[in-house]
Amino acid sequence: ETGDRSAELGALMELASAYEQTGGSTGSEDAARCYALAAPLAEALGERRMLLVAYRSLGRLARDAGRPADACNALAKAAALAAEEGDLAAELELRMRLGAAQMDAGRAAAAIDTYGEALTLAREQGEGPQELAALTRLGEACVAGGEAACAVAYFEQALPAARALGNGDAETAALLGLSSALAAHGRVAGAAEAAEQAFNLAQENGRRDIEGAALLCIAEARSAQGHLGQALLAYEQALPLLTDAGDRHIAADV
């Protein structure tokens, strides 16, 4: 009987993978149904690796389908399993995914805790890119959760991490995040300075889409300072850049 159930589990996992490869919402829904059937069977058989894969897949599919609460539930179970198994790399990946799902669900406080756990794991493993990602996501979660001072601290840590990795896009993103965090903290002069640095870096790297986002941050900061003429100019400069970026996204979708 155990052999039959093991064969059933294997078949469900294979079928789920096949459904995913067909693409589209129907394929994803069918895959999710297979993984949902496979999870309790894997748990009953003690197949913890397959159980982890099932929960990870259920979380990813739920998030893609716009069901963040279901994604949080599945990804939390997967992360806990990875921790129990001592698979630190898998746990780090899953906590990053879980934090993103919690942000989708509007649970910024939970995301701060989750990204904090991911940051600790990344530092323990010497994973520079993942540490940078966790710092950036922590900053974003803190802004969303109304913890502007903490957000500033995380973005300030993300900047040297991005520079050490030679990641210009990540450095620009950290500067933009820092600008938003400083603005939320009432430090609008610093917000404008960070946004201007982001704009200059985006220009150097030929990232017109990021130039537009930086100009919006500059405009908002100048407006908050009462420099309405400068704010209007920044808005006018941002519009064609953002329009171009939107056109490229539309073309890519087509």
Disulfide bonds with the S-S distance in Angstrom:
none
